[in-house]
Amino acid sequence: MAPSRRSAGLALAGLALGVAGVAGYFVVVTHFGAALPDVRNRAVPDWLAVAVGLVCSLLAVRRATPGRRALAVGLLSVNALLAGAFAFVLYDFSAVPAAPGPSVGAPAPDFALRDETGSTRTLADFRGGPLLLVFYRGHW
């Protein structure tokens, strides 16, 4: 097989690995995110696939003959842009901004909510006794 064909195949394989890493992350988070909450914040297997894909693309550029590097460079560029977009979506776009809140041990401000019977209850209704408040952020 000619070196230019091998480098094009390697560049395509690198791009395929990058796409598989990114797409795999969203498939796993969408289908198994509730059962595997750590997957959303720690995309290590997906980043490994993206990194191996980038390495393959770099090797393809290196192995391509000087007159035949355009395809390998183009596929490397697409792969790098995909990795950058993945990083942006994972770490910047979906980042929840820090919100100020009460310090640990500070009394909670009074609020009112409905209980399971539909009656309105306030936090003041429970003053003087032990109370455990649990707030669920939810999963998305």
C-alpha positions as CSV (number, residue, x, y, z in Angstrom):
1,M,0.0,0.0,0.0
2,A,1.4,3.4,-0.9
3,P,2.5,5.7,2.0
4,S,-0.1,8.4,1.0
5,R,-2.9,5.9,1.2
6,R,-1.7,4.6,4.5
7,S,-1.5,8.1,5.9
8,A,-5.0,8.9,4.6
9,G,-6.3,5.7,6.2
10,L,-4.5,6.6,9.5
11,A,-5.9,10.1,9.4
12,L,-9.4,8.8,8.8
13,A,-9.0,6.2,11.6
14,G,-7.9,9.1,13.9
15,L,-10.9,11.1,13.0
16,A,-13.1,8.1,13.6
17,L,-11.7,7.6,17.0
18,G,-12.2,11.2,17.9
19,V,-15.8,11.1,16.7
20,A,-16.4,7.8,18.6
21,G,-15.0,9.3,21.8
22,V,-17.2,12.4,21.6
23,A,-20.3,10.6,20.5
24,G,-19.7,7.8,23.0
25,Y,-19.7,10.3,25.9
26,F,-23.1,11.6,24.9
27,V,-24.6,8.2,24.3
28,V,-23.4,7.0,27.8
29,V,-24.5,10.1,29.6
30,T,-27.9,10.1,27.9
31,H,-28.7,6.4,28.5
32,F,-26.8,5.6,31.7
33,G,-26.2,9.0,33.3
34,A,-28.7,8.4,36.1
35,A,-27.0,5.1,37.0
36,L,-23.5,6.4,36.5
37,P,-23.4,10.0,37.7
38,D,-19.6,10.2,37.7
39,V,-19.5,9.6,33.9
40,R,-20.9,13.1,33.4
41,N,-18.0,14.8,35.1
42,R,-15.2,12.3,34.4
43,A,-15.0,11.5,30.7
44,V,-11.7,9.7,31.0
45,P,-12.4,6.8,28.5
46,D,-13.8,9.3,26.0
47,W,-10.8,11.6,26.3
48,L,-8.5,8.6,25.8
49,A,-10.3,7.8,22.5
50,V,-10.0,11.5,21.5
51,A,-6.3,11.6,22.4
52,V,-5.5,8.4,20.5
53,G,-7.4,9.8,17.6
54,L,-5.3,13.0,17.6
55,V,-2.1,11.0,17.9
56,C,-3.2,8.9,14.9
57,S,-3.9,12.1,12.9
58,L,-0.5,13.6,13.9
59,L,1.2,10.4,12.8
60,A,-0.7,10.5,9.5
61,V,0.6,14.0,8.8
62,R,4.1,13.0,9.7
63,R,4.0,9.9,7.4
64,A,2.4,11.6,4.5
65,T,4.6,12.5,1.6
66,P,5.3,16.3,1.3
67,G,3.0,16.7,-1.8
68,R,0.2,14.6,-0.2
69,R,-0.2,16.1,3.2
70,A,-3.3,18.2,2.5
71,L,-5.8,15.5,3.3
72,A,-4.0,14.4,6.5
73,V,-3.7,18.0,7.7
74,G,-7.3,18.7,6.9
75,L,-8.5,15.6,8.9
76,L,-6.1,16.5,11.7
77,S,-7.7,20.0,11.8
78,V,-11.2,18.7,11.9
79,N,-10.2,16.3,14.7
80,A,-8.6,19.1,16.7
81,L,-11.6,21.3,16.3
82,L,-13.9,18.5,17.4
83,A,-11.7,17.9,20.5
84,G,-11.8,21.6,21.3
85,A,-15.6,21.8,20.9
86,F,-15.9,18.7,23.1
87,A,-13.8,20.4,25.8
88,F,-15.8,23.6,25.5
89,V,-19.1,21.8,25.9
90,L,-17.9,19.7,28.8
91,Y,-16.0,22.3,30.8
92,D,-17.2,25.7,29.9
93,F,-20.6,25.7,28.2
94,S,-22.3,23.4,30.8
95,A,-20.4,24.8,33.8
96,V,-22.8,25.9,36.5
97,P,-21.7,29.3,37.9
98,A,-20.9,29.4,41.6
99,A,-23.8,30.8,43.6
100,P,-23.4,32.4,47.0
101,G,-25.2,30.7,49.8
102,P,-25.3,30.5,53.6
103,S,-22.2,29.3,55.4
104,V,-22.2,25.9,57.1
105,G,-23.9,26.1,60.5
106,A,-25.8,29.3,59.7
107,P,-29.5,29.2,60.3
108,A,-31.6,28.5,57.2
109,P,-33.8,31.3,56.0
110,D,-37.6,30.7,56.5
111,F,-39.4,29.3,53.5
112,A,-42.7,27.6,52.8
113,L,-43.4,24.5,50.8
114,R,-46.3,22.0,50.4
115,D,-46.0,18.6,52.0
116,E,-47.3,15.3,50.7
117,T,-50.9,16.1,51.8
118,G,-50.9,19.5,50.0
119,S,-50.7,21.5,53.3
120,T,-48.3,24.5,53.3
121,R,-45.5,24.1,55.9
122,T,-42.9,26.6,56.8
123,L,-39.5,26.0,58.3
124,A,-40.6,27.8,61.4
125,D,-43.1,25.0,62.0
126,F,-40.2,22.7,62.9
127,R,-38.2,25.1,65.2
128,G,-37.0,23.6,68.4
129,G,-36.7,20.0,67.2
130,P,-34.3,18.1,65.0
131,L,-34.9,18.5,61.2
132,L,-33.1,17.1,58.2
133,L,-33.4,19.0,55.0
134,V,-32.4,17.3,51.8
135,F,-32.2,19.3,48.5
136,Y,-31.8,17.4,45.3
137,R,-30.1,19.2,42.5
138,G,-31.5,16.9,40.0
139,H,-29.8,15.1,37.0
140,W,-29.7,16.5,33.5
